[in-house]
């Protein structure tokens, strides 16, 4: 289960970018992947994220299956460390 999300991502990248475009050399492949990941994160809506983009989910911290916990304040200073229980409850470390 650990790799399922990464494996699915790379399957999507291969089928939507690599196999379709068949880049002729490494610089073309790198440029194509850069453009694809910008599209994937900023424009492509995902069913598992309630048809939102990954950027929208990350910036708003709503939607999707994972809860995003920011360990640092907006001021750039470290805040108290955060830890989650098995049941998903957030605890502050003292």
PEVENBEL-V785966 format. One record per residue. N is the residue number from 1. RES is the residue in one small letter. PSI is psi as a letter, one per 40 degrees, with the letter a starting at -180 (999 if undefined). OMEGA is omega in whole degrees, -180 to 180 (* if undefined). D_CENTER is the distance of its C-alpha to the mean C-alpha in whole Angstrom. Layout:
<<N,RES,PSI,OMEGA,D_CENTER> <N,RES,PSI,OMEGA,D_CENTER>>
This chain:
<<1,x,d,-177,17> <2,x,d,-174,15> <3,x,e,-172,14> <4,x,d,-178,13> <5,x,d,179,10> <6,x,d,179,10> <7,x,d,179,13> <8,x,d,177,12> <9,x,d,-177,10> <10,x,d,174,12> <11,x,d,178,15> <12,x,d,180,14> <13,x,d,-179,13> <14,x,d,-176,17> <15,x,d,-178,18> <16,x,e,-177,17> <17,x,c,-170,18> <18,x,d,-176,20> <19,x,d,-178,22> <20,x,d,-173,23> <21,x,d,-180,23> <22,x,g,-179,25> <23,x,h,-175,25> <24,x,d,-179,28> <25,x,i,-174,27> <26,x,d,179,24> <27,x,d,177,24> <28,x,d,178,24> <29,x,d,180,21> <30,x,d,178,19> <31,x,d,179,20> <32,x,d,179,19> <33,x,d,177,15> <34,x,d,180,15> <35,x,d,-179,16> <36,x,d,-179,14> <37,x,d,173,10> <38,x,d,177,11> <39,x,d,-176,12> <40,x,d,-176,9> <41,x,d,-172,7> <42,x,d,-174,11> <43,x,d,-174,13> <44,x,h,179,12> <45,x,i,-175,12> <46,x,h,-180,11> <47,x,d,-178,14> <48,x,e,178,12> <49,x,f,-180,11> <50,x,f,178,14> <51,x,f,172,14> <52,x,i,176,12> <53,x,i,177,9> <54,x,d,178,6> <55,x,d,179,8> <56,x,d,-179,10> <57,x,d,-179,9> <58,x,d,-176,8> <59,x,d,-178,11> <60,x,e,-178,13> <61,x,f,174,12> <62,x,i,179,13> <63,x,i,179,12> <64,x,i,-176,10> <65,x,d,-176,11> <66,x,h,176,10> <67,x,h,-179,12> <68,x,h,179,11> <69,x,h,179,14> <70,x,h,-178,15> <71,x,e,-176,17> <72,x,i,177,19> <73,x,i,178,21> <74,x,e,-178,21> <75,x,e,-180,24> <76,x,e,178,22> <77,x,i,180,24> <78,x,h,174,23> <79,x,a,179,23> <80,x,h,179,24> <81,x,i,-177,22> <82,x,i,178,20> <83,x,i,180,21> <84,x,i,173,20> <85,x,i,175,23> <86,x,d,-179,22> <87,x,e,176,23> <88,x,e,180,20> <89,x,i,-178,22> <90,x,h,177,21> <91,x,i,175,24> <92,x,h,176,25> <93,x,h,180,26> <94,x,999,*,30>>
